[in-house]
Amino acid sequence: MIRLTRLNRMPLVLNSDLIEHIDVTPDTVITLTTGQILRVRECADEVVRRVVEYRRRVNQPGGIEGEAGCQEEVSEPAEPSGQQQDLD
């Protein structure tokens, strides 16, 4: 998956395996194998660079497992002071 930006500046995460071809007009136009068309702010060379980088990461030993992604920090609720439970 690669991160791109739509023309309206909204972020987009694209499955790069679905890219059929990229046209360079005044905008970068990505046509997917599904027939969907996406217009993005990044130039075609940048899209290609991101796809190549992603595939290198995926195909290296260990792949993308263990990479820090968008993880939300979840904290455990604190025990009320002086009221510890005995679990014996």
C-alpha positions in Angstrom: 0.0 0.0 0.0 1.3 3.5 -0.9 0.2 6.8 0.5 -0.8 9.5 -2.1 -2.8 12.7 -2.1 -5.9 13.4 -4.1 -6.2 16.7 -6.0 -8.4 18.1 -3.2 -5.5 17.4 -0.7 -7.3 14.4 0.9 -4.9 11.6 1.7 -5.3 8.2 0.0 -3.8 4.8 0.6 -3.7 2.8 -2.6 -3.1 -0.9 -3.2 -0.3 -0.5 -5.7 -1.0 -4.0 -7.2 -4.2 -2.5 -8.7 -2.3 0.1 -10.8 -2.8 -0.7 -14.5 -1.2 2.5 -15.9 -0.3 6.1 -15.1 -1.0 8.9 -17.5 0.8 12.2 -17.3 -1.5 15.0 -18.3 -1.5 18.3 -16.4 -2.5 16.0 -13.5 -1.2 12.5 -12.7 -4.0 10.1 -13.6 -3.8 6.5 -12.3 -6.1 3.9 -13.9 -6.7 0.8 -11.8 -7.4 -2.7 -13.0 -10.9 -2.2 -11.7 -11.5 0.6 -14.2 -11.5 3.3 -11.4 -9.5 6.4 -12.2 -7.7 8.4 -9.6 -6.1 11.9 -10.0 -3.3 12.6 -7.6 -1.0 15.5 -6.7 2.2 13.4 -6.9 4.0 13.2 -10.2 4.2 9.9 -12.0 7.9 9.4 -11.1 7.0 9.9 -7.4 4.2 7.3 -7.6 6.6 4.8 -9.3 9.3 5.6 -6.6 6.8 4.9 -3.8 5.6 1.6 -5.4 9.2 0.4 -5.9 10.1 1.4 -2.2 7.0 -0.4 -0.9 7.8 -3.6 -2.9 11.4 -3.5 -1.7 10.2 -3.4 1.9 7.7 -6.2 1.4 10.2 -8.4 -0.4 13.1 -8.0 2.1 13.7 -10.6 4.7 11.1 -10.0 7.5 8.9 -8.1 5.1 6.8 -5.3 6.6 6.0 -7.3 9.8 7.0 -5.5 12.9 7.0 -2.1 11.4 5.5 0.6 13.5 2.3 1.7 11.9 -0.5 3.9 12.9 -0.9 2.5 16.4 -3.2 4.2 18.9 -1.9 4.2 22.4 -4.4 2.6 24.7 -3.8 3.1 28.4 -5.2 0.8 31.1 -7.5 2.6 33.5 -5.7 3.2 36.8 -6.7 1.4 39.9 -8.4 3.7 42.4 -5.9 4.6 45.1 -6.2 2.5 48.2 -8.6 0.0 46.6 -6.4 -2.9 45.2 -8.2 -6.1 44.5 -6.9 -9.3 45.9 -6.9 -12.0 43.1 -5.9 -14.9 45.3 
